[in-house]
């Protein structure tokens, strides 16, 4: 029986992928083309677990009373899943984009994928925490789930 639910964003929270990230100076947002150009196995392999939060994540996935979710705006491929398994460990569930044509805003994409945590009886009343480095995603998702919002400042959270 689960007693806690912890939901983690990846990039900037539990994963340091800053080497594949830059901000578009015109928009102040992620340079998506730069990210796509570096979203290849040889670059993914250079990502690193990020600090104490990655350690906390690892401890929680080992605890049978904690349900752990990764909710990322990435389009995940085989190299991403392999990296997660080898460097962080697999969570109970992974939420991600449904391909490059999935143009939903990040908060909506995450809410859509996490809706089951609110709607399924076995998850509905369990305390939840949501870890995110993008405030545009953090508060809408946390509010929707009635989760504790945990802001994780990073250089990737725009």
DRENDO-1510 file (C-alpha; in Angstrom, 1 decimal, always signed):
<recs>
REC; n; res; u; v; w
REC; 1; UNK; +0.0; +0.0; +0.0 .
REC; 2; UNK; +1.4; +3.3; -1.0 .
REC; 3; UNK; +1.7; +6.1; +1.6 .
REC; 4; UNK; +3.3; +8.8; -0.5 .
REC; 5; UNK; +3.5; +9.9; -4.1 .
REC; 6; UNK; +6.5; +11.8; -5.4 .
REC; 7; UNK; +6.4; +13.3; -9.0 .
REC; 8; UNK; +9.7; +14.5; -10.5 .
REC; 9; UNK; +10.5; +16.5; -13.5 .
REC; 10; UNK; +13.7; +15.4; -15.1 .
REC; 11; UNK; +15.8; +18.2; -16.7 .
REC; 12; UNK; +17.1; +20.7; -14.1 .
REC; 13; UNK; +15.7; +18.7; -11.2 .
REC; 14; UNK; +17.0; +15.2; -11.0 .
REC; 15; UNK; +19.0; +15.3; -14.3 .
REC; 16; UNK; +21.7; +17.7; -15.3 .
REC; 17; UNK; +21.3; +18.0; -19.1 .
REC; 18; UNK; +22.5; +21.6; -19.3 .
REC; 19; UNK; +25.1; +20.7; -22.0 .
REC; 20; UNK; +22.1; +20.0; -24.3 .
REC; 21; UNK; +20.2; +23.1; -23.4 .
REC; 22; UNK; +20.2; +26.8; -24.3 .
REC; 23; UNK; +17.8; +29.7; -24.2 .
REC; 24; UNK; +16.7; +31.4; -27.4 .
REC; 25; UNK; +17.7; +35.1; -26.9 .
REC; 26; UNK; +14.7; +36.3; -28.9 .
REC; 27; UNK; +12.0; +34.4; -26.9 .
REC; 28; UNK; +13.7; +33.9; -23.6 .
REC; 29; UNK; +12.5; +30.2; -23.8 .
REC; 30; UNK; +14.3; +27.0; -24.6 .
REC; 31; UNK; +15.9; +26.9; -28.0 .
REC; 32; UNK; +13.9; +23.8; -29.0 .
REC; 33; UNK; +15.9; +23.2; -32.2 .
REC; 34; UNK; +19.2; +23.1; -30.3 .
REC; 35; UNK; +17.6; +20.6; -27.9 .
REC; 36; UNK; +16.3; +18.4; -30.8 .
REC; 37; UNK; +19.8; +18.6; -32.5 .
REC; 38; UNK; +21.3; +17.3; -29.2 .
REC; 39; UNK; +18.6; +14.8; -28.4 .
REC; 40; UNK; +20.7; +11.9; -29.6 .
REC; 41; UNK; +22.2; +8.9; -27.8 .
REC; 42; UNK; +25.8; +10.3; -27.7 .
REC; 43; UNK; +24.6; +13.5; -26.0 .
REC; 44; UNK; +22.0; +11.8; -23.7 .
REC; 45; UNK; +24.9; +9.6; -22.5 .
REC; 46; UNK; +26.6; +12.7; -21.1 .
REC; 47; UNK; +23.6; +13.7; -18.9 .
REC; 48; UNK; +24.3; +13.3; -15.2 .
REC; 49; UNK; +22.1; +12.7; -12.1 .
REC; 50; UNK; +21.7; +16.0; -10.3 .
REC; 51; UNK; +22.7; +16.2; -6.7 .
REC; 52; UNK; +20.7; +15.5; -3.6 .
REC; 53; UNK; +17.4; +15.4; -5.3 .
REC; 54; UNK; +18.6; +12.5; -7.5 .
REC; 55; UNK; +19.7; +10.7; -4.4 .
REC; 56; UNK; +16.3; +11.3; -2.8 .
REC; 57; UNK; +14.7; +9.9; -5.9 .
REC; 58; UNK; +16.8; +6.8; -5.8 .
REC; 59; UNK; +15.9; +6.2; -2.1 .
REC; 60; UNK; +12.2; +6.7; -2.8 .
REC; 61; UNK; +12.1; +4.2; -5.7 .
REC; 62; UNK; +13.6; +1.6; -3.4 .
REC; 63; UNK; +10.8; +2.2; -0.8 .
REC; 64; UNK; +7.8; +0.0; -1.5 .
REC; 65; UNK; +5.5; +2.5; +0.3 .
REC; 66; UNK; +6.4; +5.4; -2.1 .
REC; 67; UNK; +5.0; +5.6; -5.6 .
REC; 68; UNK; +7.4; +7.5; -7.8 .
REC; 69; UNK; +6.6; +9.2; -11.2 .
REC; 70; UNK; +8.8; +11.0; -13.6 .
REC; 71; UNK; +6.8; +13.6; -15.5 .
REC; 72; UNK; +9.0; +15.2; -18.2 .
REC; 73; UNK; +8.2; +17.4; -21.2 .
REC; 74; UNK; +10.8; +15.4; -23.2 .
REC; 75; UNK; +10.0; +13.1; -26.1 .
REC; 76; UNK; +11.6; +9.9; -24.6 .
REC; 77; UNK; +13.3; +7.4; -26.8 .
REC; 78; UNK; +15.2; +4.1; -26.1 .
REC; 79; UNK; +18.4; +6.0; -25.2 .
REC; 80; UNK; +16.5; +8.0; -22.6 .
REC; 81; UNK; +14.9; +5.0; -21.0 .
REC; 82; UNK; +18.3; +3.2; -20.9 .
REC; 83; UNK; +19.8; +6.3; -19.3 .
REC; 84; UNK; +17.1; +6.5; -16.7 .
REC; 85; UNK; +17.4; +2.8; -15.9 .
REC; 86; UNK; +21.2; +2.9; -15.6 .
REC; 87; UNK; +21.7; +6.2; -13.9 .
REC; 88; UNK; +18.6; +6.8; -11.7 .
REC; 89; UNK; +16.6; +3.6; -11.6 .
REC; 90; UNK; +13.1; +3.1; -13.0 .
REC; 91; UNK; +10.1; +4.8; -11.3 .
REC; 92; UNK; +6.7; +3.3; -11.0 .
REC; 93; UNK; +5.5; +5.4; -14.0 .
REC; 94; UNK; +6.9; +7.7; -16.6 .
REC; 95; UNK; +4.9; +10.5; -18.2 .
REC; 96; UNK; +6.3; +12.2; -21.4 .
REC; 97; UNK; +5.3; +13.7; -24.7 .
REC; 98; UNK; +3.7; +11.5; -27.3 .
REC; 99; UNK; +6.2; +12.3; -30.1 .
REC; 100; UNK; +7.5; +15.5; -31.7 .
REC; 101; UNK; +3.9; +16.5; -32.8 .
REC; 102; UNK; +2.7; +16.7; -29.2 .
REC; 103; UNK; +2.6; +20.5; -28.9 .
REC; 104; UNK; +0.7; +20.8; -25.7 .
REC; 105; UNK; +2.0; +23.2; -23.2 .
REC; 106; UNK; +4.1; +21.4; -20.6 .
REC; 107; UNK; +1.7; +21.9; -17.7 .
REC; 108; UNK; -1.2; +20.5; -19.7 .
REC; 109; UNK; +0.8; +17.6; -21.0 .
REC; 110; UNK; +1.8; +16.7; -17.4 .
REC; 111; UNK; -1.7; +17.2; -16.0 .
REC; 112; UNK; -3.1; +15.0; -18.8 .
REC; 113; UNK; -0.6; +12.2; -18.0 .
REC; 114; UNK; -1.0; +12.5; -14.2 .
REC; 115; UNK; -4.8; +12.7; -14.2 .
REC; 116; UNK; -5.0; +9.1; -13.0 .
REC; 117; UNK; -3.4; +10.1; -9.7 .
REC; 118; UNK; -6.4; +12.2; -8.9 .
REC; 119; UNK; -9.1; +10.0; -10.5 .
REC; 120; UNK; -8.2; +6.5; -9.4 .
REC; 121; UNK; -9.4; +5.7; -5.9 .
REC; 122; UNK; -6.1; +3.9; -4.9 .
REC; 123; UNK; -4.2; +7.2; -5.5 .
REC; 124; UNK; -6.7; +9.9; -4.8 .
REC; 125; UNK; -6.1; +10.5; -1.1 .
REC; 126; UNK; -2.4; +9.8; -0.9 .
REC; 127; UNK; -0.2; +12.8; -0.1 .
REC; 128; UNK; +1.7; +14.0; -3.2 .
REC; 129; UNK; +4.8; +16.1; -3.8 .
REC; 130; UNK; +5.7; +17.6; -7.2 .
REC; 131; UNK; +9.3; +18.6; -8.0 .
REC; 132; UNK; +9.7; +21.0; -10.9 .
REC; 133; UNK; +12.1; +23.8; -12.0 .
REC; 134; UNK; +9.6; +25.6; -14.3 .
REC; 135; UNK; +7.2; +27.7; -12.3 .
REC; 136; UNK; +4.8; +27.8; -15.4 .
REC; 137; UNK; +4.4; +24.0; -14.8 .
REC; 138; UNK; +4.9; +23.7; -11.1 .
REC; 139; UNK; +1.9; +25.5; -9.7 .
REC; 140; UNK; -0.8; +24.4; -12.3 .
REC; 141; UNK; +0.2; +20.8; -11.9 .
REC; 142; UNK; +0.6; +20.9; -8.1 .
REC; 143; UNK; -2.7; +22.7; -7.8 .
REC; 144; UNK; -4.5; +20.2; -10.0 .
REC; 145; UNK; -3.2; +17.2; -8.0 .
REC; 146; UNK; -3.4; +18.9; -4.6 .
REC; 147; UNK; +0.3; +18.2; -4.3 .
REC; 148; UNK; +3.0; +20.0; -2.4 .
REC; 149; UNK; +4.8; +22.1; -5.0 .
REC; 150; UNK; +8.6; +21.9; -4.6 .
REC; 151; UNK; +10.4; +24.5; -6.7 .
REC; 152; UNK; +13.9; +23.3; -7.8 .
REC; 153; UNK; +15.8; +26.3; -9.2 .
REC; 154; UNK; +17.9; +25.5; -12.2 .
REC; 155; UNK; +19.3; +27.1; -15.3 .
REC; 156; UNK; +16.9; +24.9; -17.4 .
REC; 157; UNK; +13.6; +26.0; -15.9 .
REC; 158; UNK; +12.4; +28.6; -18.4 .
</recs>
